[in-house]
Amino acid sequence: MSGLGELDRSGATGGPGPWGTESQDWPAGASEAAAGQAADQAARLPADRTTAGSRRGAADPVKALMHRHRDLCERAVDPLEIAAGLEAHGVTDRTAVRFRHRDVFSLAEEMYARVPRTGEEPSRPAAPVTTGRPRADRALLALLPGVLCAATVVGLRLTTGRPRLVIAAVGVLAMAVGLRALLRHGPLSAGRRTGPHRTGTSTWTWWLLGYTALGDGLLRGAVAGGPDGLPTGTPDGAWPLATAPVLALALGCAPAAGAAHLLTVRARRRLAASRGLEEFAASVQPLLLGTFALFLGALTALLALSAAALGEPAAYAQALTLGALLLLARLLTVHGFTHAPVLALGATALAEAAALSAVFAGRLPGCAVLSAPVDALVDTWGPGIVPALLCGAAALLLLVHATRTLTRASAHARPQDSP
């Protein structure tokens, strides 16, 4: 008989099986210091008490660690997955030395080799091979938001009045569908790794994009005492519509998907070739920064082309900082780190709303002081300084966070339940 019942019996009897109960069933969230203490106790035992046939409890700290991470060991398809899981639980190369291994990868190999496997267990399908070449259908999905946005901009330029309003509404809906499809499939998809926070950034993202299109015009008009009317969908109205940066950001979905794919493929290759967590982190950090720089270069080129084609200002500062913020937030979300992106995008959107509200609140009697900081910034640097500062600060914080989290082996372990 095989399966979990046999494993439980091995632990219940306290025998030499890998799941013995004397291996300290630590509660979830407990520190790995307990495992390290077990390893230290084993190192202090005489040599004749640490033979393979007489290992018990603290004398076999690897068994204790296996019991602590029993689920991880049972479902792992290779030692790399165990290494990534150990790192996610705080086990470092220094901790692995206390288990008589040179690094976490060597420790994971022993743990994987000691997991009982019987012929009755169904074989698991092999993980799909990740190549450096993106699939054609996903490449088309990455181009879809940009194509739909370009068609909408052309429609806005060729129409007036109510037809323009209809085209704007239909275009926004079409772009929302295209962007949703892109974020559900391909390298920008979070799969099933993000749990309940999978769509937590959607509202903030749409606010930030909407501010890019209409926010600067509204802020400029508010500081001047307006706006004097509703937006007309043109770049030269009383409430101008900035289409060039929005078009560039929509077209930037393609290089963003390419950057995410490049990071995933190269990081997994380096994970397979690395022999230590520190070595892996040192090799992935330049990859992350290089991928980020490539995206910013591509977005800069798209901004220049969009501005030239539409005859509008490129708005480099606000568009580049927003693009950087959205890319970093998506990369973190794709790899399972959802809390920081939600906070960063939400705080930035709320700060932009607060800046606009402060200007309007400053019109109330005795409340001019509320709008003084925003008025000073706009008078000196223009309305684009507000989103540039806010998005730039949030992007910088996410970049620092990403260099700490996306350089972990656990961030690049292939999820078991990803579609």
N, C-alpha and C positions, 0 to 999 in steps of 0.2 A: 504494500500500500504506500502511496506517495502523497504529496500535497502538503497543505498547511497543517493537517492533523498530525502527520509524522514529525513535522518540524516542532510543533508544540510539545509532542511527547519527548522529543530529544531535550528540549529545555526543561521540561517538568522533571525528568529523571536526573538532571544535573550531570549528565554524562559528557563525554568529550565532543558531542555534536556542536555545530557552530552556533546554535541558539540557546545554550544552557542558561538557566535562570540565574545562576550565580554570577552572570556577567552584568549585573546591575541594570535593572530595568528603570533607567532614569526617566523622569517625567518630561513631557514635551517642553521645549524651551530651556531645558537645563543646560548649563555651560559644559563645554567639552573639557573643562578643567578636571571634571571627575574622571574622564577617561585618561587624562594625563597622569592623574594621581595613581590610577591603576597601573599604568605603564611604569611609573617610578617604583611602585612596590614590586613589580615583577623584576625590574633591573637590580633591586637590592637582594633578591632571593639567591641562595646558592645555586651553582650551576646544575647540581644533581636534582634540583627541584624544578627546573625549568625545561626539562626534556619534554618531547612531544607527547609521550604517554602519560605524563603526570601533571600536565597543565590543568589548573583549576582556578576559577575566579580571577583574582588579580594577577596570577601567574600567566594568564593568557589575555593580555589587554586587548588584542585584536578581536577576540571573541566577544569581549565586552562592548567594543565599538560596533561590531556587527549586530549585536542584540539591540543596541541603541538605534541603529539605522536599519532595522530588519526589513521594513517595507522597501527602502531604497535598494537594498541588496537583492531582494527577490524580483523586482521588476526591471532591474538594470539589464540592458542588452549588451553592454561592454564595460570595461573598467573605466573608460572616460566618463561615463555617466555617473558612476559612483564617485569618482574624483570631483566632479562638478558639484554633486550633492554634498559631499563632505565640506567642500569649500564654502558652500552656501550656509552650512551650519557652524562655521567658524573654525574648521580644522585647517591649519596652515602647514607649510613645510616644516616649520620648527616643531609643531605638534607631532608631525609624523616621525621625526627623529626619536621622540620619546616612545614610539611604538616600534623602534628598531628598524625604521625604514628611512631612506635618504630623502624622500619627498612624498607628497600626497599621492602622486600617480603610482609609485611603487606600492604604497599601502593599499590603494584601491585595487591593484592587480591581485594582491593576496586575498583581499576580501571577496573579490569576484570569483577567484579560483576555489575558495572554500565554501561557496554557496552550494548546497546539495541540489543536484539536477538529476532527474530520472527520465527514462525513456518514455514514461507515460505522460510527461508534461507536453502539451502542444507546443510545437515550434512557433516562435513569433516571427512575423514577416520582417525581412531585413529592411532597415531604414533606407529610404530612397537616396540615391547618390546625388549630392549637390554639386553641380558643375558650375563653371564660371560663366556659362552662357545662359542668359535669361530666356524663358520660354516666349514664343511669339505672341501667344494670346495675352500674356501678362505685360509684354511690351506695349501691345495695343491699348490695354487698359491704362497704362501709365500715360499714354498720349491723349486719352479721351478727355480728361478735364480741360486740357489746353485747347484742344480742337473745339470743344463746345463753347469755351469762353471766347475764343476768336470769332466763332460764328455769331455769338451774341453781340460782341462789340461791333462787328460789321453791320448787323441788323440795327443797332442803335444809331449808327452813323447814317444809315440810309433812310430812316423813317422819322416821323415827327408826330406829336400829339398822342392820341390814344394808341395807335399801333405801336409806337415806341414803348409805351407802358406795358403793353401785352408782351412784346418781345423781351423786355427786361424781366418780367415775371416768369415767362416760359424758360428763358435762359438760365435764371437762377435755379429753378427747379431741375433743369437738365444737368447743370453742373453739380448740383447736390447728389443726383443719382449717379453720375459718373464718378464723383469723388468717393461715394459710399462703396461703389463696386471696386474701386482701386484699393480702398482700405480693408476690404473683406477678402481679397485675393492677392497673392503675390508677396513681394518682399516687404511691403508696408503693412501687411496684415498681421494683427496681433494674435490670430488663431484663437486658442483657448487658454492662453497663458495668463491673461489679465483678469479673469474672474469677473466680479461685479462691476469693475471700473472700466470695462471695455469701451464704453461710449461716454465716459465721463468728461472728455475734453471736447466733445462735438460742439456744445453750445458756445464755449469760449472761443473756439477756433472760428466759428462763423461770425461772432462779434468782431474779432480782430480783423477778419477779411472785410467785413462791412465797414469798419472804421477806416481801413486803407482806401476804400472807394469813396466814402462820403465824409469821413471824420475831419480831415484837414480843412475841407471847404466849410464845414459847419463851424469848426473852431475859429477860423479866420473871420467868418461872418459874425459870430457871437462876440468876438473881441471888438469888432467895429460897430456893434450895436444891432446887428441883424440876427439871423438871416432875413432877407427881405422877401423870400418866397421858397417854395418847395423845389427840390432838385428836378431839373428838366432832362437829365440824362446826357448833358453836353458838358465839355470841359471848360466852357467859358460863361456859364450861367451865374446867377446870383449865388447858387449853392452848387458849385462845380462837382462833376463826377470824374474821379481819377481812374481812368481805365488802363493806363499803361502799367502801373505796378501790379494791378490785379491780374492782367493778362500774363505778365512775366511770372507771377507766382503760380498761376494755373499751369503755364507751360513748364514751370520748374518741378511739377510732379514727376516728370520723366527722369530728370537727373537725380531727384530725391530717391526714387525707386531704384535707380542704378546704384546710388551710393549705399543704400541699405543692403542691396544684393551683394555688392562688393565686400562690404564689411562682414556680412554673414559668412560668405564663402571663404574669404581669407582667414577670418578668425577661427573657423572650424578646422581649416587645414593646419593652422599653427597650434591649435589645441591638440590635434593628433600627433604633432611632431614634438611638442614640448615635453620636458621631463620635470617640470616644477612649476608651481603657481607663480612664483616671482618671475621666472623666465617667460611664462606666458603673458603675464601682465606687461612686462617690459617690451614684448614684441607687438602687443596689440595696441598699446597707447599711440605709437606713431601711426599705425594704420588708421585708428579712429580719427586722429587729428588731420591726417592726409585726406581721408575721405570727406571730412567736414570742409576742408579747404577747397577740394575739387568741386563740391556742390556750390560753395559761395562763388567760385570763379564762373561756373556755368550760369548761375543766377544773375551775376553781374552782366554777362554777355546778353542774356535774355532781356534784361532791363534796358540795355542800350538799344537793342533791336526793336523792342516794343515802343520805346519812346520815339525813335526815329520814324517808325512806320505810322504812328498815330499823331505825331507832332505835339507831344505832351512832355512835360518834365519827367525825367526818369525816376525821381524820388529815391535815389540810391540808399540814403541813410535809413529811412523807415522801412523800405522794402527788404533790404538785406538783413536788417536786424530781425524783422518779422520772419523772413525765410529761415534764418538760423534758428530762431526760437521754435518754429514749427517742426523743422527737421529733427532737432535734438529731442523735442518732446515725443515725436513719433518713434525715433530709435529707442528711446527708453521704454516706451509703451510696448513696442514689438518684442522687446526682450524681457518683459514681465515687470518692469519698474513703473508703476502707474501713479504712485502718490505724488512724486515731485512734479511730473508734467501737469497734473490737474491743478496743483497749487500754483505753479508758475503761470500757466495760461489764465487761470481764474484771477490771480492777483493783478496780472497785466491788464486784463479786460476791465476789471473793476476800477483800476487806477485811471484808465482812459476815460471811463464814464465819470469818475470823480472830477477829473480835470474839466470836462465839459460842464458838469453841474456847478462847479465852483465859479465858472465864468458867468453863468446865468444867475447864480445866487448872489454874485457881487452887484447885481443891479438893484437889489433890495436896499431900502434906506438903512444906512449905517453898516452895511455888509461889504463895502468895497474891499476891505482887507482880504476877504476870502478869494477874490479873483486876482489879487495883486501878483502872486508868484507866476501864475499862468500867463497873465498879461505881459509881464516882464520877459518871460521866455519867448513868447510869440513875437513881441515887438523887436526883440534882438535877433532871433534865429529863424523865425517863421513858424507856422503851425506844425511843420513836420518834426520839430525838435521833440515834441511831447511823445509821440509813439516811438521815435528813435531812442530816446533815453529809456523809456519803460521797457520796450522789447529788448534793447541791448543789455540792460541790467539783468533781465530775466534769462536771456540767452547765455550770458556769462555764468550765471549761477548754475544753469543746467549743464553747461560745458564742464564746469568743475565737477559736478555730480556725476556726469557721464564718464569722465576719466577715472573715477573711482569704482563705478559699478559695471560699466561695459568692458572693463579690462579683467573682470573675473571669469574664471572658467565656467561657473554656474550660469552666467548670462548667455553663454553660447552653446550650452548643452541642448541637444535636440529634444523638444518637448514630446512626451509620450502620446499625448492626445491631440496634437495639432493636426488640422485637417490637411 
